[in-house]
Amino acid sequence: MEKVVAFLKENPVQYLATVGRDGKAKCRPFMFVGELNGKLWFCTNNTKDVYKDMQANPEIEVSVSSPTYAWIRLHGAAVFENDMAAKEMAIANPIVKSQYGEAANPIFEVFYIKDAHGIIADFSGEPPYEF
């Protein structure tokens, strides 16, 4: 888990892929907010299409590449929880705070990726790190 968290923190703008309610693939820039209790947490707001898409189909994939041409792909199911510790962790990020103000904001939502699986790989020819 440490390797995954470090990679996500070092490459702060990830891309989140969902299946839209129209049945078409959607990919959006997103930001990892942290690890808590062994879970990888992200945030959004409940007025956005991405939130509605994940409610309709929680299967997601996150990907990002590094400046050194390494990349991560992780997938699983988005699980939304009203976890105040996770919200406080997220709101500690100045970008998140500027959008939502406080963890108790009624549109502010946090989610983790249940059963997150994936790889960290590069072009070295070495086998990818699987998690």
C-alpha positions in Angstrom: 0.0 0.0 0.0 2.9 2.4 0.8 4.2 2.2 -2.8 0.7 2.9 -4.2 0.1 5.9 -1.9 3.6 7.3 -2.6 3.0 7.1 -6.4 -0.4 8.8 -6.2 1.0 11.6 -3.9 4.0 12.1 -6.2 1.7 12.4 -9.2 -1.2 14.5 -7.9 -3.5 14.8 -10.9 -4.9 11.4 -11.8 -7.5 10.4 -14.3 -10.7 8.7 -13.1 -12.6 6.6 -15.6 -16.3 5.7 -15.1 -19.1 4.4 -17.2 -21.5 7.3 -17.8 -25.2 6.9 -17.3 -25.4 7.1 -21.1 -23.3 3.9 -21.3 -20.3 5.7 -22.7 -16.8 5.9 -21.1 -15.9 9.0 -19.2 -12.5 10.1 -18.0 -11.9 13.1 -15.8 -9.0 14.6 -13.9 -9.1 13.8 -10.2 -7.0 14.0 -7.1 -6.1 11.4 -4.5 -6.7 12.8 -1.0 -5.0 10.1 1.1 -5.0 6.7 2.7 -7.0 6.1 5.9 -7.5 2.7 7.5 -6.1 0.9 4.6 -8.4 2.6 2.1 -7.5 4.9 -0.8 -9.8 8.0 -0.6 -10.9 10.5 -3.2 -13.6 13.2 -3.1 -16.1 14.9 -5.3 -19.5 16.6 -4.8 -23.0 15.2 -5.1 -24.2 17.6 -7.7 -21.6 16.5 -10.4 -22.3 14.0 -13.1 -19.3 11.9 -12.0 -21.0 11.3 -8.6 -24.2 10.3 -10.3 -22.3 8.1 -12.7 -20.6 6.3 -9.8 -23.9 5.9 -8.0 -25.3 4.2 -11.1 -22.2 2.1 -11.8 -19.5 2.1 -9.1 -16.9 0.3 -11.1 -14.0 2.8 -11.7 -10.4 2.9 -12.8 -7.8 5.5 -11.9 -4.6 6.0 -13.9 -1.7 8.5 -13.9 1.8 8.5 -15.3 5.0 10.0 -13.8 7.5 12.3 -15.5 9.8 9.2 -15.7 7.3 7.3 -17.7 6.1 5.0 -15.0 2.3 4.6 -14.5 -0.3 3.3 -12.2 -3.7 1.7 -13.0 -6.0 0.8 -10.2 -9.5 -0.4 -10.3 -12.3 -1.4 -8.0 -15.7 -0.2 -6.9 -16.3 3.4 -5.5 -17.8 3.2 -2.1 -19.2 6.5 -0.7 -19.2 6.9 3.1 -20.0 9.8 5.3 -16.6 9.3 7.1 -15.8 12.5 8.9 -12.1 11.5 9.4 -11.8 11.0 5.7 -13.5 14.3 5.0 -11.2 16.1 7.4 -8.2 14.5 5.7 -9.5 15.7 2.3 -10.4 19.2 3.4 -6.8 19.6 4.8 -5.8 19.9 1.1 -6.0 23.7 0.2 -7.5 22.9 -3.2 -10.3 20.9 -1.7 -10.8 23.4 1.1 -11.1 26.2 -1.5 -14.0 24.3 -3.2 -15.9 23.0 -0.2 -14.9 25.2 2.8 -15.5 22.6 5.5 -15.9 18.9 5.9 -19.6 19.3 6.9 -20.5 20.9 3.5 -23.7 19.0 2.4 -22.5 18.5 -1.2 -19.0 17.3 -0.2 -18.6 13.5 -0.6 -15.7 11.2 0.0 -15.3 7.7 -1.5 -12.7 4.9 -1.4 -11.9 2.2 -3.9 -13.1 -1.1 -2.5 -10.9 -4.1 -3.4 -8.5 -1.8 -5.2 -6.3 -3.9 -7.6 -3.8 -2.7 -10.1 -0.3 -2.3 -11.3 2.6 0.1 -11.2 4.6 -0.4 -14.4 7.2 1.3 -16.7 9.1 0.7 -19.9 12.0 -0.9 -18.2 11.0 -4.4 -19.2 10.8 -5.4 -15.5 7.6 -7.1 -14.4 5.0 -4.6 -13.0 4.4 -4.2 -9.3 0.9 -5.7 -8.8 -1.3 -5.0 -5.8 
